[in-house]
Amino acid sequence: MLSQMTDTQVEVSASWFKKGDAVEVAEGDMKGLVGIVESIDGDVILVSSKEKKKTFTSKFAPGELKRFFEVGNHVKVVNGKYDGESGIVVKVEPNIVMLVTDSLQKEV
């Protein structure tokens, strides 16, 4: 079954991220930058990124980041209507992730 999940206007907290998550900067001067969460200290998230073979780290507030998905990623929905569903990402558009669920036993 194919499910489509969209961003809703909710307050993002640091608890939505964990070390190793792929993230994209969603606002500010570094918008569009993709990196990996290195650490979380309260409401400060340290992200490392590679630009032109050089690695650097930057600090962000949770609201400045969003999860980064690519086709083929195996994901689990952690919030909203489809909370708990997991599957393979088949399409990514701005603020929309479509996946084929693992269960295939119900349409979501």
Summary of the structure (lengths in Angstrom):
residues: 108
radius of gyration: 14.6
end to end distance: 7.1
largest distance: 45.5
contacts: 261
relative contact order: 0.26
helix: 6%
strand: 48%
